[in-house]
């Protein structure tokens, strides 16, 4: 017997006395799935159908660009504020290398001024690409970036008992038109209690570096696992092997909150030719800096609150 019940696209209507739009959720979902399958057979997705309905190729290209830009901006967030540690050398806790002539330099391996001692270790270049989030995710041209880290023995110049007359592995660079600063250095050690890292502060300009209160971002770079293991297998880094075995990104008191999700750089190279380390640093000048400059040692006079946890490297330095 022929079925004379009302139907739609070959399917009987569950509510024959009502319009197609009022057949219920289950019917609507089945209809939608059927249409998507048909589009799939034609090699079209929902996006393709929408673009075709919108008109010209120019419109489609504009929509694609907007979508890509939105995706890109969504992946870059403000670099986390981190403690500068108890020995930043920025004047907030004793020595101030930022007041010294010669601190603006790209090669930070040697001391400058009264000493020319050169730190030994596996060669490393560090490139930080600073992005102005408040200005529309554009390169932050002109900002001054101060970088410092420990040496192959896990000690910091200016503070370690044997290094008070040294200022190596510290320096400032001004970001170029692409927001980039690049430093030539040596790979830092792993000292007890901390994951291997590099400290940095960002200032609005090179004229602002003599007052730490002008700092607009303070953070750290988490050195990559593979490079750590390769470097620490070389002569001179022996103590770092056992220190690294006792810490992880997840347990580190600085990176542990998110395992350095936005602070782990890209890396290339090897122990012979050296390593190239690169990290994109998002800086938002509309937010209030929350990082301290003296981990666990109380507040300084810069207006920043004190930080927390700096680890205890050899000779009591951090």
DRENKOLBA-306265 format. One record per residue (C-alpha): residue number from 0; residue in three letters; chain; x, y, z. Coordinates in nm, 4 decimals, m for minus. Each point is the difference from the previous one (the first is absolute). Layout:
REM residues N
NUM, ALA, A, X, Y, Z
...
REM end
This chain:
REM residues 318
0, UNK, A, 0.0000, 0.0000, 0.0000
1, UNK, A, 0.1348, 0.3420, m0.0889
2, UNK, A, 0.0832, 0.2220, 0.2997
3, UNK, A, m0.1688, 0.3422, m0.0409
4, UNK, A, 0.1393, 0.1560, 0.3209
5, UNK, A, 0.1735, 0.3385, m0.0435
6, UNK, A, 0.3775, m0.0296, m0.0429
7, UNK, A, 0.3120, 0.2153, m0.0407
8, UNK, A, 0.3056, m0.1047, m0.2041
9, UNK, A, m0.1433, m0.3513, m0.0086
10, UNK, A, m0.0513, m0.0217, 0.3772
11, UNK, A, m0.3469, m0.0109, 0.1619
12, UNK, A, m0.0752, 0.2972, 0.2208
13, UNK, A, m0.0337, m0.1026, 0.3665
14, UNK, A, m0.2530, 0.2811, 0.0424
15, UNK, A, m0.2008, m0.0151, m0.3259
16, UNK, A, m0.2410, 0.2756, 0.1020
17, UNK, A, 0.2787, 0.2563, 0.0600
18, UNK, A, 0.2499, 0.1886, m0.2176
19, UNK, A, 0.3423, m0.1468, m0.0841
20, UNK, A, 0.1664, 0.2493, 0.2343
21, UNK, A, m0.2032, m0.1367, 0.2926
22, UNK, A, 0.0868, m0.3703, m0.0241
23, UNK, A, 0.2216, m0.0113, 0.3084
24, UNK, A, 0.3717, m0.0101, 0.0846
25, UNK, A, 0.0627, m0.3587, m0.1079
26, UNK, A, m0.1429, 0.0661, m0.3470
27, UNK, A, 0.2011, 0.3225, m0.0364
28, UNK, A, 0.3278, m0.1729, 0.0953
29, UNK, A, m0.0608, m0.2795, m0.2505
30, UNK, A, m0.0688, 0.2588, m0.2705
31, UNK, A, 0.3185, 0.1914, 0.0810
32, UNK, A, 0.2161, m0.3144, m0.0023
33, UNK, A, m0.1421, m0.0996, m0.3351
34, UNK, A, 0.0867, 0.3357, m0.1511
35, UNK, A, 0.3574, m0.0118, 0.1334
36, UNK, A, 0.0513, m0.3430, m0.1503
37, UNK, A, m0.1194, 0.1295, m0.3341
38, UNK, A, 0.2386, 0.2923, 0.0158
39, UNK, A, 0.2818, m0.2378, 0.0874
40, UNK, A, m0.0665, m0.2021, m0.3150
41, UNK, A, 0.0259, 0.3207, m0.2020
42, UNK, A, 0.3312, 0.0891, 0.1658
43, UNK, A, m0.1546, 0.2941, 0.1829
44, UNK, A, m0.0027, 0.0798, 0.3687
45, UNK, A, m0.2152, 0.2445, 0.1847
46, UNK, A, 0.2704, 0.2634, m0.0417
47, UNK, A, 0.0128, m0.0525, m0.3758
48, UNK, A, m0.3776, 0.0340, m0.0261
49, UNK, A, 0.0016, 0.3194, 0.2041
50, UNK, A, 0.2810, 0.1562, m0.2049
51, UNK, A, m0.1743, m0.0872, m0.3228
52, UNK, A, m0.3168, 0.1666, 0.1236
53, UNK, A, 0.1902, 0.3105, 0.1126
54, UNK, A, 0.1142, 0.0903, m0.3500
55, UNK, A, 0.3435, 0.0949, m0.1348
56, UNK, A, 0.3402, m0.1616, 0.0424
57, UNK, A, 0.1231, 0.3214, 0.1645
58, UNK, A, m0.2537, m0.0410, 0.2770
59, UNK, A, 0.1072, m0.3593, 0.0556
60, UNK, A, 0.3654, 0.0996, 0.0214
61, UNK, A, m0.0792, 0.2730, 0.2507
62, UNK, A, m0.1941, m0.2432, 0.2183
63, UNK, A, 0.2893, m0.2476, m0.0074
64, UNK, A, 0.2508, 0.2676, 0.0988
65, UNK, A, m0.2141, 0.1150, 0.2893
66, UNK, A, m0.0388, m0.3550, 0.1221
67, UNK, A, 0.3734, m0.0660, m0.0191
68, UNK, A, 0.0813, 0.3225, 0.1831
69, UNK, A, m0.2450, m0.0830, 0.2725
70, UNK, A, 0.1521, m0.3440, 0.0400
71, UNK, A, 0.3493, 0.1426, 0.0169
72, UNK, A, m0.0938, 0.2592, 0.2605
73, UNK, A, m0.1703, m0.2678, 0.2044
74, UNK, A, 0.3180, m0.2056, 0.0268
75, UNK, A, 0.2156, 0.2831, 0.1380
76, UNK, A, m0.0610, 0.0991, 0.3594
77, UNK, A, 0.1837, 0.2228, 0.2433
78, UNK, A, 0.3222, m0.1531, 0.1261
79, UNK, A, m0.0499, m0.1093, 0.3615
80, UNK, A, 0.1427, 0.2302, 0.2644
81, UNK, A, 0.2752, m0.1822, 0.1864
82, UNK, A, 0.2399, 0.0872, 0.2774
83, UNK, A, 0.3297, 0.1500, m0.1052
84, UNK, A, 0.1642, m0.1962, 0.2791
85, UNK, A, 0.2054, 0.1341, 0.2895
86, UNK, A, 0.2929, 0.1049, m0.2183
87, UNK, A, m0.1298, 0.1948, m0.3005
88, UNK, A, 0.2778, 0.2587, m0.0155
89, UNK, A, m0.2538, 0.2686, m0.0884
90, UNK, A, 0.0499, 0.2099, 0.3127
91, UNK, A, m0.2956, m0.1425, 0.1897
92, UNK, A, 0.2220, m0.2252, 0.2095
93, UNK, A, 0.3540, 0.1307, 0.0201
94, UNK, A, 0.2087, 0.0260, m0.3208
95, UNK, A, m0.1333, 0.1904, m0.3000
96, UNK, A, 0.1576, m0.1000, m0.3301
97, UNK, A, m0.2589, 0.2080, m0.1846
98, UNK, A, 0.1724, 0.3173, 0.1202
99, UNK, A, 0.3294, m0.1081, m0.1569
100, UNK, A, 0.1251, 0.1195, m0.3369
101, UNK, A, 0.0357, m0.2942, m0.2360
102, UNK, A, m0.3001, m0.2021, 0.1151
103, UNK, A, m0.1766, 0.0548, m0.3341
104, UNK, A, 0.1584, m0.2784, m0.2051
105, UNK, A, m0.0882, m0.3170, m0.1864
106, UNK, A, 0.2910, m0.2233, 0.1070
107, UNK, A, m0.0319, m0.0509, 0.3739
108, UNK, A, 0.2580, m0.2767, 0.0460
109, UNK, A, 0.2696, 0.2272, 0.1436
110, UNK, A, 0.0039, 0.2509, 0.2821
111, UNK, A, 0.0425, 0.3649, m0.0923
112, UNK, A, 0.1521, 0.2919, 0.1863
113, UNK, A, 0.2749, m0.0951, 0.2463
114, UNK, A, 0.0016, m0.3681, m0.1035
115, UNK, A, m0.0017, m0.1866, m0.3274
116, UNK, A, m0.0521, m0.3520, 0.1346
117, UNK, A, m0.1930, m0.2213, m0.2407
118, UNK, A, m0.2518, m0.2582, 0.1173
119, UNK, A, 0.0601, m0.3481, m0.1380
120, UNK, A, m0.2595, m0.2435, m0.1281
121, UNK, A, m0.1900, m0.1280, m0.3021
122, UNK, A, m0.0753, 0.2929, m0.2361
123, UNK, A, m0.3558, 0.1305, m0.0081
124, UNK, A, m0.1871, 0.2806, m0.1722
125, UNK, A, m0.3263, 0.1199, 0.1516
126, UNK, A, m0.2539, 0.1904, m0.2081
127, UNK, A, m0.3048, 0.1531, 0.1638
128, UNK, A, m0.2703, 0.1343, m0.2308
129, UNK, A, m0.1972, 0.2554, 0.1997
130, UNK, A, m0.3598, 0.0652, m0.1029
131, UNK, A, m0.2092, 0.3001, 0.1072
132, UNK, A, m0.3357, m0.1549, 0.0898
133, UNK, A, m0.1600, 0.3292, 0.1020
134, UNK, A, 0.1087, 0.1587, m0.3274
135, UNK, A, m0.1700, m0.2647, m0.2130
136, UNK, A, 0.2424, m0.2937, 0.0080
137, UNK, A, 0.2720, 0.1868, m0.1865
138, UNK, A, 0.3787, m0.0225, 0.0455
139, UNK, A, 0.1006, 0.2016, 0.3059
140, UNK, A, 0.2705, 0.2041, m0.1675
141, UNK, A, 0.2230, 0.2057, 0.2273
142, UNK, A, m0.0536, m0.1798, 0.3297
143, UNK, A, 0.3137, m0.0882, 0.1949
144, UNK, A, 0.0428, m0.3598, 0.1169
145, UNK, A, 0.2352, m0.0846, 0.2850
146, UNK, A, 0.1105, m0.3654, 0.0077
147, UNK, A, 0.2019, m0.1865, 0.2643
148, UNK, A, 0.0648, m0.3583, 0.1049
149, UNK, A, 0.2380, m0.2205, 0.1968
150, UNK, A, 0.3274, m0.1353, m0.1353
151, UNK, A, 0.1161, m0.3579, m0.0600
152, UNK, A, 0.0546, m0.0459, 0.3744
153, UNK, A, m0.3476, 0.1234, 0.0874
154, UNK, A, 0.1249, 0.3310, 0.1410
155, UNK, A, m0.1007, 0.3575, m0.0796
156, UNK, A, 0.2445, 0.2829, m0.0593
157, UNK, A, m0.0088, 0.2956, 0.2424
158, UNK, A, m0.1253, m0.2207, 0.2856
159, UNK, A, 0.1950, m0.3267, 0.0314
160, UNK, A, 0.2899, 0.0312, 0.2428
161, UNK, A, 0.2558, m0.0499, m0.2751
162, UNK, A, m0.1858, 0.2116, m0.2585
163, UNK, A, m0.0721, 0.3318, 0.1694
164, UNK, A, 0.2416, 0.1728, m0.2391
165, UNK, A, m0.1538, m0.1670, m0.3069
166, UNK, A, m0.3063, 0.1047, m0.1995
167, UNK, A, m0.0008, m0.2581, m0.2754
168, UNK, A, m0.3197, m0.1674, m0.1268
169, UNK, A, m0.1898, 0.3267, 0.0405
170, UNK, A, m0.0945, 0.2447, m0.2720
171, UNK, A, m0.2593, 0.2201, m0.1660
172, UNK, A, m0.1184, 0.0166, m0.3588
173, UNK, A, m0.2514, 0.2345, m0.1669
174, UNK, A, m0.2701, m0.1687, m0.2082
175, UNK, A, 0.0230, 0.0568, m0.3738
176, UNK, A, m0.2873, 0.0684, m0.2412
177, UNK, A, m0.1072, m0.3635, 0.0322
178, UNK, A, 0.0030, 0.0138, 0.3794
179, UNK, A, 0.3061, m0.2263, 0.0150
180, UNK, A, 0.2969, 0.0030, 0.2354
181, UNK, A, 0.2794, m0.2559, m0.0311
182, UNK, A, 0.2695, m0.0849, 0.2542
183, UNK, A, 0.3111, m0.2121, m0.0428
184, UNK, A, 0.0715, m0.1946, 0.3172
185, UNK, A, 0.0742, m0.3433, 0.1447
186, UNK, A, m0.2504, m0.2617, 0.1070
187, UNK, A, m0.0985, 0.0425, 0.3677
188, UNK, A, 0.0440, m0.2731, 0.2586
189, UNK, A, m0.2672, m0.1755, 0.2011
190, UNK, A, 0.0433, 0.0796, 0.3664
191, UNK, A, m0.1666, m0.1645, 0.2971
192, UNK, A, m0.3704, 0.0715, 0.0332
193, UNK, A, m0.0684, 0.1629, m0.3366
194, UNK, A, m0.0659, m0.0984, m0.3581
195, UNK, A, 0.2648, 0.1532, m0.2326
196, UNK, A, m0.1090, 0.3504, m0.0975
197, UNK, A, 0.0882, 0.3473, m0.1239
198, UNK, A, m0.1343, 0.3165, 0.1652
199, UNK, A, m0.1115, 0.3115, m0.1855
200, UNK, A, m0.1604, 0.3378, 0.0603
201, UNK, A, m0.1623, 0.2244, m0.2596
202, UNK, A, 0.0199, 0.3798, 0.0217
203, UNK, A, m0.1811, 0.2606, m0.2143
204, UNK, A, 0.3306, 0.1313, m0.1362
205, UNK, A, 0.3724, m0.0123, 0.0629
206, UNK, A, m0.0267, 0.3297, 0.1896
207, UNK, A, m0.2263, m0.1727, 0.2539
208, UNK, A, 0.2333, m0.2823, 0.1038
209, UNK, A, 0.1697, 0.1892, 0.2826
210, UNK, A, m0.3167, m0.0154, 0.2133
211, UNK, A, m0.1549, m0.3435, 0.0554
212, UNK, A, m0.3318, 0.1695, 0.0785
213, UNK, A, m0.0290, 0.0606, m0.3757
214, UNK, A, 0.0009, m0.3732, m0.0768
215, UNK, A, m0.3144, m0.1087, m0.1892
216, UNK, A, 0.0567, m0.3771, 0.0018
217, UNK, A, 0.2118, m0.2449, 0.1997
218, UNK, A, 0.0144, m0.3662, m0.0962
219, UNK, A, 0.2176, m0.3037, m0.0688
220, UNK, A, 0.0801, m0.2325, m0.2885
221, UNK, A, m0.0244, m0.3730, 0.0793
222, UNK, A, 0.2881, m0.1765, m0.1720
223, UNK, A, m0.1109, m0.2926, m0.2208
224, UNK, A, 0.0353, m0.3545, 0.1307
225, UNK, A, 0.1898, m0.1542, m0.2920
226, UNK, A, 0.2611, 0.2738, m0.0086
227, UNK, A, 0.0404, m0.0180, 0.3772
228, UNK, A, 0.0797, m0.3689, m0.0116
229, UNK, A, 0.2443, 0.0357, m0.2900
230, UNK, A, 0.1849, 0.2980, 0.1481
231, UNK, A, 0.0281, m0.1466, 0.3482
232, UNK, A, 0.1672, m0.3110, m0.1413
233, UNK, A, 0.2988, 0.2171, m0.0983
234, UNK, A, 0.3066, 0.0853, 0.2071
235, UNK, A, m0.0511, 0.2749, 0.2546
236, UNK, A, m0.3703, m0.0564, 0.0595
237, UNK, A, 0.0347, m0.3135, 0.2128
238, UNK, A, m0.1841, 0.1396, 0.3022
239, UNK, A, m0.2955, 0.0930, m0.2181
240, UNK, A, m0.0668, m0.3654, m0.0781
241, UNK, A, m0.0954, m0.0910, 0.3570
242, UNK, A, m0.1783, 0.3314, 0.0571
243, UNK, A, m0.2157, m0.0465, m0.3104
244, UNK, A, m0.0936, m0.3495, 0.1106
245, UNK, A, m0.1582, 0.1454, 0.3135
246, UNK, A, m0.2315, 0.2526, m0.1646
247, UNK, A, m0.2564, 0.0177, m0.2796
248, UNK, A, m0.2036, 0.2743, m0.1619
249, UNK, A, m0.3034, m0.1259, 0.1898
250, UNK, A, 0.1729, 0.0198, 0.3381
251, UNK, A, 0.1999, 0.3182, m0.0579
252, UNK, A, m0.1130, 0.2786, 0.2324
253, UNK, A, m0.0164, 0.2529, m0.2834
254, UNK, A, m0.1126, m0.1972, m0.3040
255, UNK, A, m0.2026, m0.2619, 0.1870
256, UNK, A, m0.3362, 0.1752, m0.0274
257, UNK, A, m0.0263, m0.0740, m0.3719
258, UNK, A, 0.3257, m0.1845, m0.0827
259, UNK, A, 0.1279, 0.3105, m0.1825
260, UNK, A, m0.2662, m0.0236, m0.2702
261, UNK, A, 0.0845, 0.3452, m0.1411
262, UNK, A, 0.3593, 0.0211, 0.1215
263, UNK, A, 0.1569, m0.2991, m0.1733
264, UNK, A, 0.1919, 0.1152, m0.3092
265, UNK, A, 0.0700, m0.1612, m0.3337
266, UNK, A, 0.3488, m0.1422, m0.0334
267, UNK, A, 0.2425, m0.1041, m0.2726
268, UNK, A, 0.3663, m0.0935, m0.0120
269, UNK, A, 0.2291, m0.2335, 0.1928
270, UNK, A, 0.2745, 0.0042, 0.2619
271, UNK, A, 0.2720, 0.0492, m0.2609
272, UNK, A, m0.1417, 0.2897, m0.2000
273, UNK, A, m0.2067, 0.1377, 0.2861
274, UNK, A, m0.3720, 0.0422, 0.0552
275, UNK, A, m0.2389, 0.2624, m0.1328
276, UNK, A, m0.2783, 0.0670, 0.2476
277, UNK, A, m0.3004, 0.2132, m0.1009
278, UNK, A, m0.3144, 0.1094, 0.1829
279, UNK, A, m0.2861, 0.2352, m0.0854
280, UNK, A, m0.0799, 0.2269, 0.2937
281, UNK, A, m0.3407, 0.1632, 0.0236
282, UNK, A, 0.0035, 0.3211, 0.2074
283, UNK, A, m0.3208, 0.1750, 0.1054
284, UNK, A, 0.0610, 0.3516, 0.1294
285, UNK, A, m0.3589, 0.0329, 0.1202
286, UNK, A, 0.0498, m0.2560, 0.2779
287, UNK, A, 0.1727, 0.0628, 0.3309
288, UNK, A, 0.3288, m0.1903, 0.0463
289, UNK, A, m0.0301, m0.2454, 0.2871
290, UNK, A, 0.3413, m0.1646, 0.0039
291, UNK, A, 0.2537, 0.0801, 0.2683
292, UNK, A, 0.3684, 0.0646, m0.0331
293, UNK, A, 0.1210, m0.1665, 0.3191
294, UNK, A, m0.1323, m0.3526, 0.0391
295, UNK, A, m0.0738, m0.0722, 0.3616
296, UNK, A, 0.2038, 0.2980, 0.1225
297, UNK, A, m0.2778, 0.2521, 0.0568
298, UNK, A, m0.1151, 0.2954, m0.2071
299, UNK, A, 0.2359, 0.2325, m0.1774
300, UNK, A, m0.0460, 0.3735, m0.0538
301, UNK, A, m0.1041, m0.0264, m0.3637
302, UNK, A, m0.3709, m0.0295, 0.0633
303, UNK, A, m0.0104, m0.3668, m0.0960
304, UNK, A, m0.1137, m0.2531, 0.2598
305, UNK, A, 0.2500, m0.2630, 0.1055
306, UNK, A, 0.0164, m0.3244, m0.1922
307, UNK, A, 0.0124, m0.3544, 0.1210
308, UNK, A, 0.2451, m0.2861, m0.0262
309, UNK, A, 0.3333, 0.0429, m0.1684
310, UNK, A, 0.1749, m0.3280, 0.0628
311, UNK, A, 0.3440, m0.0359, 0.1598
312, UNK, A, 0.2853, m0.0468, m0.2459
313, UNK, A, 0.3612, m0.0748, 0.0926
314, UNK, A, 0.1723, 0.2533, 0.2284
315, UNK, A, m0.3347, 0.1280, 0.1195
316, UNK, A, m0.0811, 0.1996, m0.3132
317, UNK, A, m0.3172, m0.0028, m0.2083
REM end
